[in-house]
Amino acid sequence: MEHLLKQMMDQMNQQFAKIDQQFDRVNQQFSLMNSRFDRIEDRIQSLEETVKNNASEFRSHFRRIEDKLESHDKMFELISGSAK
């Protein structure tokens, strides 16, 4: 009887060891996923910053183009006014 009990305890210990190994693998996978999510978040933040910088730069360029167009319009008005 004692031998049977010891055999059952050994089997249970083996099963628990397998379960522990599986949990360790799951924990490793979660750690890998967390690091991947961290990298994704960093990339998203970088993209957001790039988009904001580009938007600011585009606004600046559009203002410059508008100023040039206004200057050219005034030049054309001045030339057409003196031609009359």
Backbone as JSON Lines, residues from 0, in Angstrom:
{"i":0,"aa":"M","n":[0.82,-1.2,0.0],"ca":[0.0,0.0,0.0],"c":[0.86,1.27,0.0]}
{"i":1,"aa":"E","n":[1.9,1.22,0.82],"ca":[2.79,2.37,0.9],"c":[3.52,2.58,-0.42]}
{"i":2,"aa":"H","n":[3.86,1.49,-1.05],"ca":[4.53,1.55,-2.35],"c":[3.61,2.18,-3.39]}
{"i":3,"aa":"L","n":[2.36,1.81,-3.38],"ca":[1.37,2.35,-4.32],"c":[1.19,3.85,-4.08]}
{"i":4,"aa":"L","n":[1.13,4.22,-2.83],"ca":[0.99,5.63,-2.48],"c":[2.2,6.43,-2.96]}
{"i":5,"aa":"K","n":[3.4,5.89,-2.75],"ca":[4.61,6.56,-3.21],"c":[4.61,6.68,-4.73]}
{"i":6,"aa":"Q","n":[4.15,5.64,-5.41],"ca":[4.09,5.67,-6.88],"c":[3.13,6.75,-7.36]}
{"i":7,"aa":"M","n":[2.0,6.86,-6.71],"ca":[1.01,7.9,-7.07],"c":[1.58,9.29,-6.82]}
{"i":8,"aa":"M","n":[2.3,9.45,-5.69],"ca":[2.91,10.75,-5.37],"c":[3.96,11.11,-6.43]}
{"i":9,"aa":"D","n":[4.74,10.12,-6.86],"ca":[5.75,10.38,-7.9],"c":[5.08,10.8,-9.21]}
{"i":10,"aa":"Q","n":[4.0,10.14,-9.56],"ca":[3.28,10.5,-10.79],"c":[2.71,11.91,-10.68]}
{"i":11,"aa":"M","n":[2.18,12.22,-9.52],"ca":[1.63,13.58,-9.32],"c":[2.75,14.62,-9.42]}
{"i":12,"aa":"N","n":[3.9,14.3,-8.83],"ca":[5.04,15.23,-8.89],"c":[5.48,15.43,-10.33]}
{"i":13,"aa":"Q","n":[5.48,14.36,-11.11],"ca":[5.84,14.48,-12.52],"c":[4.83,15.36,-13.27]}
{"i":14,"aa":"Q","n":[3.57,15.16,-12.99],"ca":[2.53,15.98,-13.63],"c":[2.68,17.45,-13.23]}
{"i":15,"aa":"F","n":[2.93,17.68,-11.94],"ca":[3.13,19.06,-11.49],"c":[4.36,19.69,-12.14]}
{"i":16,"aa":"A","n":[5.4,18.89,-12.33],"ca":[6.61,19.41,-12.99],"c":[6.29,19.8,-14.43]}
{"i":17,"aa":"K","n":[5.49,18.98,-15.11],"ca":[5.08,19.31,-16.48],"c":[4.26,20.59,-16.51]}
{"i":18,"aa":"I","n":[3.37,20.7,-15.56],"ca":[2.53,21.91,-15.49],"c":[3.4,23.13,-15.21]}
{"i":19,"aa":"D","n":[4.36,22.98,-14.31],"ca":[5.28,24.1,-14.04],"c":[6.04,24.51,-15.29]}
{"i":20,"aa":"Q","n":[6.49,23.53,-16.07],"ca":[7.2,23.84,-17.31],"c":[6.29,24.58,-18.29]}
{"i":21,"aa":"Q","n":[5.04,24.15,-18.37],"ca":[4.1,24.82,-19.26],"c":[3.86,26.26,-18.8]}
{"i":22,"aa":"F","n":[3.72,26.45,-17.52],"ca":[3.54,27.81,-17.01],"c":[4.77,28.67,-17.28]}
{"i":23,"aa":"D","n":[5.94,28.06,-17.16],"ca":[7.16,28.82,-17.47],"c":[7.18,29.25,-18.93]}
{"i":24,"aa":"R","n":[6.77,28.35,-19.83],"ca":[6.72,28.7,-21.26],"c":[5.69,29.8,-21.51]}
{"i":25,"aa":"V","n":[4.55,29.69,-20.84],"ca":[3.52,30.72,-21.01],"c":[4.05,32.07,-20.51]}
{"i":26,"aa":"N","n":[4.74,32.05,-19.38],"ca":[5.31,33.3,-18.85],"c":[6.34,33.88,-19.81]}
{"i":27,"aa":"Q","n":[7.16,33.02,-20.4],"ca":[8.14,33.5,-21.38],"c":[7.45,34.12,-22.58]}
{"i":28,"aa":"Q","n":[6.38,33.47,-23.04],"ca":[5.65,34.01,-24.19],"c":[5.02,35.35,-23.85]}
{"i":29,"aa":"F","n":[4.48,35.48,-22.64],"ca":[3.91,36.77,-22.24],"c":[4.99,37.84,-22.16]}
{"i":30,"aa":"S","n":[6.16,37.46,-21.68],"ca":[7.26,38.43,-21.62],"c":[7.64,38.89,-23.02]}
{"i":31,"aa":"L","n":[7.72,37.94,-23.94],"ca":[8.03,38.3,-25.33],"c":[6.96,39.2,-25.92]}
{"i":32,"aa":"M","n":[5.71,38.87,-25.65],"ca":[4.62,39.7,-26.17],"c":[4.66,41.09,-25.57]}
{"i":33,"aa":"N","n":[4.97,41.18,-24.29],"ca":[5.06,42.5,-23.66],"c":[6.16,43.33,-24.29]}
{"i":34,"aa":"S","n":[7.3,42.71,-24.56],"ca":[8.38,43.48,-25.18],"c":[8.0,43.88,-26.6]}
{"i":35,"aa":"R","n":[7.29,43.01,-27.31],"ca":[6.85,43.37,-28.66],"c":[5.85,44.53,-28.6]}
{"i":36,"aa":"F","n":[4.92,44.48,-27.65],"ca":[3.96,45.58,-27.51],"c":[4.67,46.88,-27.16]}
{"i":37,"aa":"D","n":[5.69,46.79,-26.32],"ca":[6.46,48.0,-25.98],"c":[7.1,48.59,-27.23]}
{"i":38,"aa":"R","n":[7.68,47.73,-28.07],"ca":[8.3,48.22,-29.31],"c":[7.23,48.82,-30.24]}
{"i":39,"aa":"I","n":[6.07,48.2,-30.29],"ca":[4.98,48.73,-31.13],"c":[4.55,50.09,-30.62]}
{"i":40,"aa":"E","n":[4.41,50.23,-29.3],"ca":[4.03,51.52,-28.73],"c":[5.08,52.58,-29.06]}
{"i":41,"aa":"D","n":[6.36,52.21,-28.97],"ca":[7.42,53.16,-29.31],"c":[7.32,53.6,-30.77]}
{"i":42,"aa":"R","n":[7.05,52.63,-31.64],"ca":[6.93,52.97,-33.07],"c":[5.72,53.86,-33.32]}
{"i":43,"aa":"I","n":[4.63,53.58,-32.64],"ca":[3.42,54.41,-32.81],"c":[3.71,55.84,-32.35]}
{"i":44,"aa":"Q","n":[4.39,55.97,-31.22],"ca":[4.73,57.32,-30.73],"c":[5.64,58.03,-31.71]}
{"i":45,"aa":"S","n":[6.57,57.3,-32.3],"ca":[7.47,57.89,-33.29],"c":[6.68,58.35,-34.52]}
{"i":46,"aa":"L","n":[5.74,57.51,-34.96],"ca":[4.91,57.89,-36.1],"c":[4.05,59.1,-35.79]}
{"i":47,"aa":"E","n":[3.48,59.14,-34.59],"ca":[2.67,60.3,-34.19],"c":[3.5,61.57,-34.23]}
{"i":48,"aa":"E","n":[4.71,61.49,-33.71],"ca":[5.59,62.66,-33.71],"c":[5.93,63.08,-35.14]}
{"i":49,"aa":"T","n":[6.2,62.1,-35.99],"ca":[6.51,62.4,-37.39],"c":[5.33,63.08,-38.07]}
{"i":50,"aa":"V","n":[4.14,62.56,-37.84],"ca":[2.94,63.15,-38.45],"c":[2.74,64.57,-37.96]}
{"i":51,"aa":"K","n":[2.92,64.8,-36.66],"ca":[2.77,66.15,-36.12],"c":[3.8,67.1,-36.72]}
{"i":52,"aa":"N","n":[5.04,66.62,-36.81],"ca":[6.09,67.46,-37.4],"c":[5.8,67.77,-38.86]}
{"i":53,"aa":"N","n":[5.35,66.76,-39.59],"ca":[5.03,66.99,-41.01],"c":[3.86,67.95,-41.16]}
{"i":54,"aa":"A","n":[2.86,67.82,-40.31],"ca":[1.71,68.73,-40.38],"c":[2.16,70.17,-40.14]}
{"i":55,"aa":"S","n":[3.01,70.36,-39.16],"ca":[3.52,71.7,-38.86],"c":[4.34,72.23,-40.04]}
{"i":56,"aa":"E","n":[5.17,71.37,-40.6],"ca":[6.0,71.78,-41.73],"c":[5.14,72.11,-42.94]}
{"i":57,"aa":"F","n":[4.12,71.31,-43.2],"ca":[3.22,71.57,-44.33],"c":[2.48,72.89,-44.15]}
{"i":58,"aa":"R","n":[2.03,73.17,-42.92],"ca":[1.35,74.45,-42.66],"c":[2.29,75.61,-42.96]}
{"i":59,"aa":"S","n":[3.53,75.46,-42.55],"ca":[4.52,76.5,-42.79],"c":[4.74,76.71,-44.29]}
{"i":60,"aa":"H","n":[4.84,75.6,-45.02],"ca":[5.02,75.71,-46.47],"c":[3.79,76.35,-47.13]}
{"i":61,"aa":"F","n":[2.61,75.97,-46.7],"ca":[1.4,76.55,-47.28],"c":[1.32,78.04,-47.0]}
{"i":62,"aa":"R","n":[1.7,78.46,-45.8],"ca":[1.72,79.89,-45.49],"c":[2.69,80.62,-46.42]}
{"i":63,"aa":"R","n":[3.84,80.02,-46.61],"ca":[4.85,80.64,-47.5],"c":[4.32,80.73,-48.93]}
{"i":64,"aa":"I","n":[3.67,79.69,-49.4],"ca":[3.11,79.7,-50.75],"c":[2.02,80.76,-50.86]}
{"i":65,"aa":"E","n":[1.17,80.84,-49.83],"ca":[0.11,81.85,-49.85],"c":[0.71,83.26,-49.87]}
{"i":66,"aa":"D","n":[1.77,83.47,-49.08],"ca":[2.43,84.78,-49.07],"c":[3.01,85.11,-50.44]}
{"i":67,"aa":"K","n":[3.64,84.12,-51.09],"ca":[4.2,84.34,-52.43],"c":[3.09,84.64,-53.43]}
{"i":68,"aa":"L","n":[1.99,83.9,-53.36],"ca":[0.88,84.15,-54.27],"c":[0.31,85.55,-54.06]}
{"i":69,"aa":"E","n":[0.19,85.94,-52.82],"ca":[-0.31,87.28,-52.53],"c":[0.64,88.34,-53.1]}
{"i":70,"aa":"S","n":[1.92,88.09,-52.93],"ca":[2.92,89.01,-53.47],"c":[2.83,89.08,-54.99]}
{"i":71,"aa":"H","n":[2.66,87.94,-55.64],"ca":[2.55,87.91,-57.09],"c":[1.26,88.6,-57.56]}
{"i":72,"aa":"D","n":[0.17,88.37,-56.82],"ca":[-1.08,89.05,-57.16],"c":[-0.92,90.56,-57.11]}
{"i":73,"aa":"K","n":[-0.26,91.05,-56.07],"ca":[-0.03,92.49,-55.95],"c":[0.84,92.99,-57.09]}
{"i":74,"aa":"M","n":[1.83,92.18,-57.48],"ca":[2.71,92.55,-58.59],"c":[1.91,92.64,-59.88]}
{"i":75,"aa":"F","n":[1.04,91.65,-60.13],"ca":[0.23,91.67,-61.33],"c":[-0.74,92.85,-61.34]}
{"i":76,"aa":"E","n":[-1.31,93.17,-60.18],"ca":[-2.21,94.32,-60.09],"c":[-1.44,95.62,-60.38]}
{"i":77,"aa":"L","n":[-0.25,95.72,-59.86],"ca":[0.57,96.9,-60.08],"c":[0.94,97.03,-61.55]}
{"i":78,"aa":"I","n":[1.33,95.91,-62.17],"ca":[1.7,95.93,-63.6],"c":[0.49,96.22,-64.45]}
{"i":79,"aa":"S","n":[-0.64,95.58,-64.14],"ca":[-1.83,95.82,-64.98],"c":[-2.37,97.23,-64.76]}
{"i":80,"aa":"G","n":[-2.19,97.78,-63.59],"ca":[-2.63,99.15,-63.32],"c":[-1.77,100.15,-64.06]}
{"i":81,"aa":"S","n":[-0.49,99.93,-64.17],"ca":[0.38,100.85,-64.88],"c":[0.27,100.69,-66.38]}
{"i":82,"aa":"A","n":[-0.22,99.55,-66.83],"ca":[-0.36,99.33,-68.28],"c":[-1.59,100.03,-68.83]}
{"i":83,"aa":"K","n":[-2.52,100.39,-68.01],"ca":[-3.76,101.04,-68.47],"c":[-3.56,102.48,-68.76]}
